[in-house]
Amino acid sequence: MKIKELGGEFELIKKIKDKTKASSKEVVVGIGDDAAVLKYDEFTYLLFTTDMLVENDHFSMRHSKPEQIGMKAVEQNVSDIAAMGGLPKHALISLALPDSIDVRFVDGLYNGIHEKCRRYNISIVGGNISHSKEIVVNIALIGFVEKKYLALRSGAKIGDLIFCSGDVGKSTAGLELLRNGLNGESTKKHLEPQCRLDLARKLVKVGISSMIDVSDGVAPEVKHICEESKVGAVIYADKIPISNDTLTDSKKLNKNGIDFALYGGEDFELVFTANKNKLNEFKKYDVKVIGDIVDKKYGIKLIKNNRKLDLKSGFDHFKRLRV
């Protein structure tokens, strides 16, 4: 059976998860969240995540500078730590490179990596280098989170509000502009995304019930929370935060910005749930209510133009077009 016949990336992850059982009592959370959670000390958990960028799938040398590739590689990993409520600490950087690559590319790549590591106070403590036909940049990142602030996908409760930070759809709009040889404000958002680490730390201190970062689009992130929390959801299309720049750039492409927001990827914003009694406390932050958590029997629905629709699947590495 081919991966695409299995159902794509997320079905493959489920299959791997079913075959992989944690053998250590030190594992608090294994496969199924933004990062693994491991026991550390009385007050703290260790967080462990990894993510990669693959040439012509996640970036194109026609569009991205080496520095931008390095910055993005760090941001997407820090975003995973942020979604768990934690802070990043130590990183391993692994590269697979064609032998035709100029050393200046590696210098530029590491300039971007170091810029972001300085920003987030991350120490680079090692890595690996190998040969390949295309460029691969992989980062393994360790972080820490106080036990009382740990955020998981599995904590959403019926009656909770669903929130989304910032604005979404911008990265996919930027990618589509680049693919079509067009210009717009969204291109920089795709090439130089920024995660919401500072905001995530503020949110967990107010008190949330679940959280996930928006790496694959709002729709699949809500689905992940619902699956892990065993609940349903109602999302309101007109409440999803989309910037005027994203809407403008979407029109250039004759596309609907809401589709980019729901089913695009790499925005690295936050989707989270919280009790309604926290609403006033969240009003001072860059977040908006986009829906409600409901009983699982009602499914996961999108309200759009007064119609109730099923949420479709979002970004999938085995279904995407190459950049």
C-alpha positions as CSV (number, residue, x, y, z in Angstrom):
1,M,0.0,0.0,0.0
2,K,1.3,3.4,-0.9
3,I,1.3,6.2,1.7
4,K,-1.2,8.2,-0.4
5,E,-3.5,5.2,-0.5
6,L,-3.2,4.9,3.3
7,G,-4.6,8.4,3.6
8,G,-1.6,10.7,3.8
9,E,0.7,12.1,6.5
10,F,-1.7,11.9,9.5
11,E,-2.8,8.4,8.8
12,L,0.8,7.3,8.5
13,I,1.6,9.0,11.9
14,K,-1.4,7.1,13.5
15,K,0.0,3.8,12.1
16,I,3.4,4.5,13.5
17,K,1.9,5.6,16.8
18,D,0.0,2.3,17.1
19,K,3.1,0.3,16.5
20,T,5.3,2.4,18.8
21,K,4.8,2.0,22.6
22,A,6.9,4.0,25.1
23,S,9.1,1.5,27.0
24,S,10.2,4.0,29.7
25,K,8.3,5.3,32.7
26,E,10.1,8.6,32.0
27,V,7.7,9.3,29.1
28,V,4.8,11.5,30.1
29,V,3.6,12.2,26.5
30,G,5.0,10.4,23.4
31,I,3.8,10.5,19.8
32,G,0.7,12.7,19.3
33,D,1.5,16.2,20.5
34,D,3.7,19.1,19.3
35,A,6.6,17.8,21.4
36,A,7.4,14.8,23.6
37,V,7.1,15.3,27.3
38,L,9.6,13.6,29.6
39,K,10.0,13.5,33.4
40,Y,12.8,15.8,34.6
41,D,12.4,17.0,38.2
42,E,9.8,17.8,40.8
43,F,8.6,21.0,39.2
44,T,9.7,20.7,35.5
45,Y,9.2,18.6,32.4
46,L,11.7,18.2,29.6
47,L,10.3,18.9,26.1
48,F,11.8,17.2,23.0
49,T,10.8,18.0,19.4
50,T,12.3,17.8,15.9
51,D,11.4,19.2,12.5
52,M,13.0,19.4,9.1
53,L,13.0,21.5,6.0
54,V,13.4,19.7,2.6
55,E,14.4,21.5,-0.5
56,N,11.6,21.8,-3.1
57,D,9.0,20.7,-0.6
58,H,9.4,23.3,2.2
59,F,11.6,25.9,0.4
60,S,13.0,26.7,-3.0
61,M,16.4,28.1,-3.6
62,R,14.7,30.3,-6.3
63,H,12.8,32.1,-3.5
64,S,14.6,31.7,-0.2
65,K,18.0,33.1,0.9
66,P,20.1,30.7,3.0
67,E,19.6,33.0,6.0
68,Q,15.8,32.7,5.6
69,I,16.0,28.9,5.5
70,G,18.1,28.9,8.7
71,M,15.7,31.2,10.5
72,K,12.6,29.3,9.4
73,A,14.2,26.0,10.6
74,V,14.6,27.4,14.1
75,E,11.2,29.1,14.2
76,Q,9.2,26.0,13.3
77,N,10.9,24.0,16.1
78,V,10.5,26.8,18.7
79,S,6.9,27.0,17.7
80,D,6.4,23.3,18.8
81,I,8.0,24.1,22.2
82,A,5.8,27.2,22.5
83,A,2.7,25.2,21.8
84,M,3.5,23.1,24.9
85,G,3.8,26.2,27.1
86,G,7.6,25.8,27.4
87,L,10.9,27.5,26.6
88,P,13.6,26.2,24.2
89,K,17.0,25.5,25.5
90,H,19.4,23.2,23.4
91,A,19.5,22.3,19.7
92,L,21.1,19.7,17.5
93,I,21.5,20.8,13.8
94,S,21.7,18.1,11.1
95,L,22.3,18.8,7.4
96,A,22.1,16.7,4.3
97,L,23.7,18.5,1.4
98,P,24.6,17.9,-2.3
99,D,28.4,18.0,-2.9
100,S,27.8,20.8,-5.4
101,I,26.6,23.2,-2.7
102,D,28.8,26.3,-2.2
103,V,30.2,26.7,1.4
104,R,28.7,30.2,1.3
105,F,25.3,28.6,1.5
106,V,26.2,26.9,4.7
107,D,27.6,30.1,6.1
108,G,24.4,31.9,5.3
109,L,22.2,29.1,6.6
110,Y,24.0,29.2,10.0
111,N,23.9,33.0,10.1
112,G,20.1,32.6,10.1
113,I,20.2,29.8,12.6
114,H,22.4,31.8,14.9
115,E,20.3,34.9,14.7
116,K,17.2,33.0,15.9
117,C,19.1,31.0,18.5
118,R,20.4,34.2,20.0
119,R,16.8,35.6,20.1
120,Y,15.5,32.6,21.9
121,N,18.6,31.9,24.0
122,I,19.2,28.5,22.4
123,S,22.5,26.7,22.6
124,I,23.6,24.7,19.6
125,V,25.3,21.6,21.1
126,G,26.0,19.4,18.1
127,G,24.5,17.8,15.0
128,N,25.3,15.7,12.0
129,I,26.2,16.2,8.3
130,S,25.5,13.8,5.4
131,H,25.2,13.8,1.6
132,S,22.0,13.9,-0.4
133,K,20.6,14.9,-3.7
134,E,18.6,17.8,-2.2
135,I,19.2,20.1,0.8
136,V,17.7,18.9,4.1
137,V,17.9,20.9,7.3
138,N,16.8,19.1,10.5
139,I,16.7,20.5,14.0
140,A,16.2,18.5,17.2
141,L,15.3,20.8,20.1
142,I,15.1,20.4,23.8
143,G,13.1,22.7,26.0
144,F,11.6,22.8,29.5
145,V,8.2,23.7,30.9
146,E,7.0,24.1,34.5
147,K,4.5,21.3,35.2
148,K,1.8,23.7,36.1
149,Y,2.1,25.4,32.7
150,L,2.3,22.3,30.5
151,A,-0.2,22.6,27.5
152,L,-1.4,19.6,25.6
153,R,-3.8,18.9,22.8
154,S,-5.8,16.6,25.0
155,G,-7.3,19.0,27.6
156,A,-10.2,20.7,25.7
157,K,-13.5,20.4,27.5
158,I,-17.1,20.8,26.3
159,G,-18.2,24.4,26.7
160,D,-14.6,25.8,26.2
161,L,-14.0,28.6,23.7
162,I,-11.6,28.1,20.8
163,F,-9.1,30.9,20.2
164,C,-6.7,31.7,17.4
165,S,-3.7,34.1,17.7
166,G,-2.5,36.7,15.2
167,D,-3.7,36.2,11.7
168,V,-3.6,33.1,9.6
169,G,-3.4,32.2,5.9
170,K,-0.5,34.6,5.3
171,S,2.2,32.0,4.7
172,T,0.2,30.1,2.1
173,A,-0.8,33.3,0.4
174,G,2.9,34.2,0.2
175,L,3.9,30.8,-1.1
176,E,1.2,31.0,-3.9
177,L,2.4,34.5,-4.8
178,L,5.9,33.2,-5.2
179,R,4.8,30.2,-7.2
180,N,2.9,32.5,-9.6
181,G,5.6,35.1,-9.9
182,L,3.6,37.8,-8.1
183,N,4.5,40.3,-5.4
184,G,2.7,41.1,-2.2
185,E,3.1,41.6,1.6
186,S,2.5,38.0,2.3
187,T,5.7,36.7,0.6
188,K,7.9,37.8,3.6
189,K,5.4,36.1,6.0
190,H,6.1,32.9,4.1
191,L,9.9,33.3,3.8
192,E,10.4,34.7,7.3
193,P,7.6,33.3,9.6
194,Q,7.7,34.1,13.3
195,C,6.3,31.9,16.1
196,R,4.5,33.1,19.1
197,L,6.7,31.9,22.0
198,D,6.2,35.1,24.1
199,L,2.5,35.0,23.7
200,A,2.3,31.3,24.5
201,R,4.0,31.8,27.8
202,K,1.5,34.5,28.7
203,L,-1.5,32.4,27.7
204,V,-0.5,29.4,29.9
205,K,0.0,31.7,32.9
206,V,-3.6,32.9,32.4
207,G,-4.8,29.4,32.1
208,I,-5.8,27.3,29.1
209,S,-7.1,23.8,28.6
210,S,-5.3,22.8,25.3
211,M,-3.0,24.3,22.7
212,I,-1.4,23.5,19.3
213,D,0.6,25.6,16.9
214,V,-0.7,26.4,13.4
215,S,1.7,24.6,11.2
216,D,-0.8,22.8,8.9
217,G,-3.8,25.2,8.8
218,V,-6.5,26.0,11.4
219,A,-8.8,23.1,10.3
220,P,-6.4,20.2,11.0
221,E,-5.2,21.8,14.2
222,V,-8.7,22.0,15.5
223,K,-9.2,18.4,14.4
224,H,-6.0,17.4,16.3
225,I,-7.3,19.0,19.5
226,C,-10.7,17.3,19.1
227,E,-9.2,13.9,18.4
228,E,-6.9,14.0,21.4
229,S,-9.5,15.6,23.7
230,K,-12.4,13.3,22.4
231,V,-14.7,16.3,21.7
232,G,-16.3,18.1,18.8
233,A,-16.1,21.7,17.6
234,V,-17.9,24.4,15.8
235,I,-15.7,27.0,14.0
236,Y,-17.1,30.2,12.5
237,A,-15.5,31.2,9.2
238,D,-16.2,34.9,9.7
239,K,-14.3,34.9,13.0
240,I,-11.1,33.5,11.8
241,P,-8.4,36.3,11.9
242,I,-7.2,37.1,8.4
243,S,-5.2,40.3,7.7
244,N,-6.1,42.8,5.0
245,D,-2.7,42.0,3.4
246,T,-3.6,38.3,3.2
247,L,-7.1,39.1,1.7
248,T,-5.5,41.5,-0.8
249,D,-2.9,38.9,-1.9
250,S,-5.6,36.2,-2.1
251,K,-7.6,38.3,-4.5
252,K,-4.5,38.6,-6.7
253,L,-4.5,34.9,-7.0
254,N,-8.3,34.7,-7.4
255,K,-8.5,32.7,-4.2
256,N,-10.4,32.9,-1.0
257,G,-8.3,33.9,2.0
258,I,-10.4,31.8,4.3
259,D,-9.2,28.7,2.5
260,F,-5.6,29.6,3.0
261,A,-6.3,30.2,6.7
262,L,-8.2,26.9,7.2
263,Y,-6.1,24.6,5.0
264,G,-2.7,26.2,4.4
265,G,0.4,25.8,6.6
266,E,3.4,27.4,8.3
267,D,1.7,30.3,10.0
268,F,3.1,29.2,13.4
269,E,0.2,31.0,15.2
270,L,-1.5,29.3,18.1
271,V,-4.9,27.6,18.4
272,F,-6.0,27.0,22.0
273,T,-9.0,26.4,24.1
274,A,-10.0,27.9,27.5
275,N,-12.9,28.2,29.8
276,K,-15.4,31.0,29.0
277,N,-14.6,32.6,32.4
278,K,-11.1,33.5,31.1
279,L,-12.5,35.5,28.1
280,N,-11.9,39.0,29.6
281,E,-8.3,38.1,30.6
282,F,-7.5,37.1,27.0
283,K,-8.9,40.3,25.5
284,K,-5.6,42.2,26.2
285,Y,-3.7,39.7,24.0
286,D,-3.5,39.2,20.2
287,V,-6.1,36.4,20.1
288,K,-9.7,36.0,18.9
289,V,-12.5,33.6,19.6
290,I,-13.2,31.5,16.5
291,G,-15.5,28.8,17.9
292,D,-16.7,26.5,20.6
293,I,-15.9,23.0,21.9
294,V,-19.0,20.8,21.8
295,D,-19.9,17.2,22.5
296,K,-18.1,14.7,20.2
297,K,-21.4,13.4,18.8
298,Y,-21.9,16.8,16.9
299,G,-18.6,16.3,15.0
300,I,-16.3,19.1,13.8
301,K,-18.2,21.7,11.8
302,L,-17.5,24.9,10.0
303,I,-20.2,27.6,9.9
304,K,-19.7,29.5,6.6
305,N,-22.3,31.7,4.8
306,N,-25.0,30.4,7.2
307,R,-24.2,26.8,6.2
308,K,-22.8,24.0,8.4
309,L,-20.0,22.2,6.7
310,D,-17.6,19.4,7.6
311,L,-14.0,20.6,8.0
312,K,-11.8,19.3,5.2
313,S,-8.2,18.1,5.7
314,G,-5.5,20.7,5.6
315,F,-1.8,20.7,4.7
316,D,-0.4,17.2,4.1
317,H,3.3,16.6,3.2
318,F,2.3,13.7,1.0
319,K,-0.4,15.7,-0.9
320,R,1.3,19.1,-1.3
321,L,2.7,20.5,-4.5
322,R,6.5,21.0,-4.6
323,V,7.6,24.6,-4.2
